[in-house]
């Protein structure tokens, strides 16, 4: 009985802190999405001519621009709890780089497809984040399976880059939506559990940045896969 009472008391004490922590995660994540959208818009409008000239004159640098967010993601993951302020700044830089990259990719898609993909990804993300936060079912096993499936899917996608099979690409995008739908719920639950377990021992600001990064990447990948699906459907 004593242990049960202590556990119940700990959860009650942690509830306000947990709510504040989760709010901070989604505020950071929403800010990152907003900055990406603004960066993409400015790149396609105000800086469109300069951006086009840069691409024409620096093709190799464009590949570095595309790969830069991957490097920033690793840096944030390793430094988030050690240096929350710097990690938050890097998260915002990552969002800017992704926004510029989206502007580069958006040239191949219609505005209708971009808007539809954003609404679909936002809807799926919000629903799965809520489910992951409030469900009492442990999602770690299905999350692990989804992570393993993602690795296999990435390998298959790379192979299909050389095959140029649009039907397979459509199927892969659909599978990717399912995988990132699961990962969104899992990451939401995982960050909640990490706070409950370690929230008093490490920087919660750093944890919030790390959680925002994970969920931001889930949203970005949902958006990109929905974009492929909608554009393929329109082409068909």
TAHU-V340128 format. One line per field, one symbol per residue. phi: phi as a letter, one per 20 degrees, with the letter a starting at -180 (. if undefined). psi: psi as a letter, one per 40 degrees, with the letter a starting at -180 (. if undefined). burial: # if it has 24 or more other ideal C-beta (glycine too) atoms within 12 Angstrom, else .. A space follows every 10 residues. Layout:
BEGIN
phi=???
psi=???
burial=???
END
This chain:
BEGIN
phi=.fffffffff ffffgfffff ffffgfffff ffffffffff fffedfdfff ffffffecff ffffffeggf fffffffedg febgffffff fffgffffff fffffffecf ffffffffff ffffffffff fffefeffef ffffffffff ffffffffff feelefffff ffffffffff ffffffffff ffffffecge dcffffffff fffffffffg fgffffffff ffffff
psi=dddddddddd dddedddddd dddddddddd dddddddddd dddecdfddd ddddddegdd ddddddeddd dddddddded edgddddddd dddddddddd dddddedeii dddddddddd dddddddddd dddeiehhed dddddddddd ddddddddde dddfhddddd dddddddddd dddddddddd dddddddede dihddddddd dddddddddd dddddddddd ddddd.
burial=.......... ...#...#.. ##.###.##. ###.###### ..##...... #...#..... ....#...#. .##.###.## #..#..##.# ########## ######..#. ..##..##.# ##.###.##. ###.....#. .##..##..# ..#...#... ........## .##.###### ########## ######..#. ..######## ########## ########## ##....
END
